[in-house]
Amino acid sequence: MTQPNWHTATMARFKTLPLESLYFIRDDAAAAAKAGESIGNPKVGQYLDEVHYASMEIAKRQKGVAA
């Protein structure tokens, strides 16, 4: 059995989290990316992906509430 890649697994996991967790992850990952840029951390891209995926899930849920 093939395991999904990190991106697919992260997006799937974010679908199961409460909004409060998504907001925390988004803000924490953004802070980590900003700090990492100043020291050359190679995981900056991954942190930015987490910001993006959490933001996508938040927006998706907000659209669902308004509809």
Contacts in CASP RR format, 6 or more apart in sequence:
PFRMAT RR
TARGET T0000
AUTHOR 0000-0000-0000
METHOD contacts of the structure
MODEL  1
MTQPNWHTATMARFKTLPLESLYFIRDDAAAAAKAGESIGNPKVGQYLDE
VHYASMEIAKRQKGVAA
3 9 0 8 1.000
4 12 0 8 1.000
6 46 0 8 1.000
7 49 0 8 1.000
7 53 0 8 1.000
10 49 0 8 1.000
10 50 0 8 1.000
10 53 0 8 1.000
11 53 0 8 1.000
11 56 0 8 1.000
11 57 0 8 1.000
14 22 0 8 1.000
14 25 0 8 1.000
14 53 0 8 1.000
14 54 0 8 1.000
14 57 0 8 1.000
15 57 0 8 1.000
17 25 0 8 1.000
17 57 0 8 1.000
19 58 0 8 1.000
19 61 0 8 1.000
22 54 0 8 1.000
22 57 0 8 1.000
22 58 0 8 1.000
23 54 0 8 1.000
23 58 0 8 1.000
25 50 0 8 1.000
25 54 0 8 1.000
26 50 0 8 1.000
26 51 0 8 1.000
26 54 0 8 1.000
26 55 0 8 1.000
26 58 0 8 1.000
29 47 0 8 1.000
29 48 0 8 1.000
29 50 0 8 1.000
29 51 0 8 1.000
29 54 0 8 1.000
30 47 0 8 1.000
30 51 0 8 1.000
32 43 0 8 1.000
32 47 0 8 1.000
33 44 0 8 1.000
33 45 0 8 1.000
33 47 0 8 1.000
33 48 0 8 1.000
33 51 0 8 1.000
35 41 0 8 1.000
36 43 0 8 1.000
36 44 0 8 1.000
36 47 0 8 1.000
37 44 0 8 1.000
END
